[in-house]
Amino acid sequence: MDLILLAVLAAMILLLVNQNRKRKRDAAKLVDTLQVGANVVLHAGIKGKVVAINADDLDIETTPGTKIKVLKQAVRAIQTAEEK
């Protein structure tokens, strides 16, 4: 009985670790595909256009003339032309 519980617990832990790896891999891929001119959505819900890409951060223009500096990891999604 104890072995069955340990096996189920081990399987659940392996599934969680695998999901976490996939999530990190997808987030890294998203950050790598960022380019100047891309329309992005941040985790805070802010939408804007990437103006400049620095080592660890991005300059995003939210409205004409208003720029903010955010971390690359703050990007939730890159909007395509169809999503606008």
C-alpha positions as CSV (number, residue, x, y, z in Angstrom):
1,M,0.0,0.0,0.0
2,D,2.8,2.4,0.9
3,L,4.6,1.6,-2.3
4,I,1.6,2.6,-4.4
5,L,1.3,5.9,-2.6
6,L,5.0,6.6,-3.1
7,A,4.7,5.7,-6.8
8,V,1.7,8.1,-7.3
9,L,3.6,10.8,-5.4
10,A,6.7,10.3,-7.6
11,A,4.6,10.4,-10.8
12,M,2.9,13.7,-9.7
13,I,6.3,15.2,-8.9
14,L,7.7,14.2,-12.3
15,L,4.7,15.7,-14.0
16,L,5.0,19.0,-12.2
17,V,8.8,19.2,-12.9
18,N,8.1,18.5,-16.6
19,Q,5.4,21.2,-16.8
20,N,7.7,23.7,-15.1
21,R,10.5,23.0,-17.6
22,K,8.2,23.4,-20.5
23,R,6.9,26.7,-19.2
24,K,10.4,28.0,-18.7
25,R,11.4,26.9,-22.2
26,D,8.4,28.6,-23.8
27,A,9.1,31.8,-21.9
28,A,12.8,31.8,-23.0
29,K,11.7,31.2,-26.6
30,L,9.3,34.1,-26.4
31,V,12.0,36.4,-25.1
32,D,14.4,35.3,-27.8
33,T,11.9,36.1,-30.6
34,L,11.4,39.7,-29.5
35,Q,12.3,42.3,-32.0
36,V,12.0,46.0,-32.5
37,G,8.6,47.0,-33.8
38,A,6.8,44.1,-32.3
39,N,3.5,44.8,-30.5
40,V,3.6,43.1,-27.1
41,V,1.3,42.6,-24.1
42,L,2.9,42.7,-20.6
43,H,1.9,40.6,-17.6
44,A,0.4,43.8,-16.1
45,G,-1.9,44.1,-19.1
46,I,-0.1,47.0,-20.7
47,K,0.1,46.9,-24.5
48,G,2.7,48.7,-26.5
49,K,5.3,48.6,-29.3
50,V,9.0,47.6,-28.7
51,V,11.2,50.6,-29.5
52,A,14.6,49.3,-28.2
53,I,16.0,46.1,-26.9
54,N,18.8,46.3,-24.3
55,A,20.7,43.5,-22.4
56,D,18.0,42.8,-19.8
57,D,15.2,45.2,-20.6
58,L,13.0,46.7,-23.3
59,D,11.9,50.2,-24.1
60,I,8.2,50.1,-24.9
61,E,6.1,52.9,-26.4
62,T,2.6,52.6,-24.9
63,T,1.2,55.8,-26.4
64,P,2.9,58.2,-28.9
65,G,5.6,59.9,-26.9
66,T,5.3,57.8,-23.8
67,K,8.0,55.2,-23.3
68,I,8.5,52.8,-20.4
69,K,11.4,50.5,-19.5
70,V,10.5,46.9,-18.5
71,L,12.3,43.6,-18.0
72,K,12.2,41.2,-20.9
73,Q,10.6,38.6,-18.7
74,A,7.6,40.9,-18.2
75,V,6.3,40.2,-21.8
76,R,3.3,37.8,-21.7
77,A,2.7,37.6,-25.5
78,I,3.6,39.1,-28.8
79,Q,0.6,40.3,-30.8
80,T,0.3,39.4,-34.4
81,A,-1.6,41.5,-37.1
82,E,-4.7,39.3,-36.8
83,E,-5.0,39.8,-33.0
84,K,-5.2,43.5,-33.2
